[in-house]
Every structure is written in structure tokens, then in C-alpha cells.
Amino acid sequence: MKYHPSCLAAVYNKERSKRQTDIESSCTQEETIMKETGLAELVHSTRLKDKLLQKMPELEAHLKGRDVLLMFEKDIGPAIAFACDYNDTMHMAKTAEMIRCQLATTKTTFSGSLVSDDIDDSIPPPLLQLVK
């Protein structure tokens, strides 16, 4: 059977595409990780870091334990601001939780009149310290 040259090329391309898809689908995640691990063994990390720092002067290296974090100078300020905001938020949340616990455990009685001493006794001490 004889094909037109363009039809024959289309058949070959379709078969090649199908074969490539089969090969890619047979590759598992573990094989991909192993390839990346093998690549990491081929690259000397200190030399790579030095070359990156040399080629990109706006890049900065920060030590964290035995790891080195590479950051751009323009990203450091927002990252620190975010960390500080997060830290403040966590302190406020913990403070609110402590006061809620105090309010839940403090039992107050109402005698029917609002006397100054009764009002002061009904407020938990941590809440007074926070307000003062």
C-alpha cells in the first residue's frame, strides 16, 4: 500500500507521539526523585552558591544551621515584616485565649446592685493588667 508523503509523515508522527506518551507515563515519581538526587550529587553546592552570588550581586546568603538560604535583598524586608506581624498576631491570640480561660473559670455573683467593689471583683486580674 502506498501513502501520500504527507499522510505517511502524519502516521509516523502520531506513532512517535504515542510512544513518547507511553514512555513518560511509565516513569514514576520515584524515578524522577532519584534523577534529581543524582543531579544534586553531581553539583558541588558551595561552588554553585559562590557562582550564583558572584553573578547576581543583589542575591544574599544567610546561614540557617548548616543550610544556606539565598535571598534577594528586596525580598528580605517584606519577609521580616511578615514574620513580625505573624509574631504579634500569635501573641495577641495567646493573650486572648488566656483571658477567655480566666473569664470562663471566674464565677461572679450579682447581688442586685452595682457597687464599686463588686465591679472590681468581677473582672479577672489578667484582664485588668492588660487594660491598665
C-alpha angles and dihedrals in degrees: 000000000000123000131200108255093245092048091049091050090050091052092049092047091049092051092046090050091049091050092049091050091050091051093048093047092051091056107095130210090252091059090051091051091048090052091051091047089051089051091052089055091054094054122072102225097205093052090046091051092049092049092048091050091047095049095042111043093182089063117095130196120222123187119229108176106303092336125089118218116206113208136168114242092235090058097052097072096053091044092053092045090051091049092050092048090049091049092050091048092051091050091051092048092051091047091050090049092052092050091048090053091049091049091048094050097041112091117203130187125211115216096190098260133073107237119174093240092052091052093051092047093051094059115082114239095239090056091050091050091050093050096044 
